[in-house]
C-alpha cells in the first residue's frame, strides 16, 4: 500500500530550524512545521523576540524554542545546529529565511557597502546555514534545506509602481536573491547524492501591516489573483518541501506570487 497523503506531511518526531523566525514570514513557517509535528527552533539576532514567538507557539501545543543566532556568523550557526542535534539527535529541515532589504540609495549613487551588507545578510547567510545543515544531514542521508528567494531573483523592479512613501528594494537585494536562487541549484547538485533536497521558495509582494495602504493596493492590482499576499500564503509550499511529500523535488524554485510574474 502507498503511504496515506496525511502521513507524507506528518513531521512528528522531527526537528526543524527557521532563521529569521521571529517575524512575518518566518513565524508562520515555523508555526506550520510545528503544526505538522516538528520541534521547531526559531532563531535570529533578536533572540528575545524569537523566544516570545516560541512561547506563543507553545500555547498552541507546538514544541518551539527561540534562540539568538546571527545567520552570518558561522560559529553561531554551527552551535545552533549542534544544540538541535544534542536535544533531538536529528535535523530534518532547515529554512534559510534570514535576510532582508536594506536599500537606502540607488544607482548611480548606490552605496557599495550597502551592496556588500545585503549580499552578506541574504546570500552569505544562506551558504553558511546550508553548510551547517549539510554536515549533519549527510550522515543521516536525509533532510530538506529551503532557501528564501524572491520574485526579484529573476525579475527587475518596475520602479514606476512604487510611491515615494515606500522604500523599494534595489539592485543589491535583487542581486543577492538571484545568487540565492542559483546557489540553491548548486547545493542541490552537491547534496543530492546524499538524499538531501534543496529548494527555493520565492515570494511575491507580501506587505507588512506597516506598509503604506496605497502601495498595498497597487500590489493587489499587480497580482493576477487580485488580492494582497499574506504570510500564510507560503506555508503550503514550505510544508510540501520540508516533509516527505516533497522528497523527490530538488533544485527547484517555487514562485508564490499570486500571478505577479506571469505578465
Buried (B, 14 or more C-beta within 10 A) or exposed (E): EEEEEEEBBBBEEBBBBBBBBBBBBBBBBBBBBBBBBBBBBBBBBBBEBBBBBBEBBBEEEBBBBBBBBBBBBBEBBBEBBBBBBEEBEBBBBBBBBBBBBBBEEBEEEBBEEBBEBBBBBBBBBBBBBBBBBBBBBBEBEBBBBBBBBBBBBBBEBEEEBBEEEBEBBBBBBBBBBBBBBBBBBBBBEBBEEBBBBBBBBBBBBBBEEEBBEEBBEBBBEBBEEEEBBEBEBBBEBBBBBBBBBBBEBBBBBBBBBBEBBEE
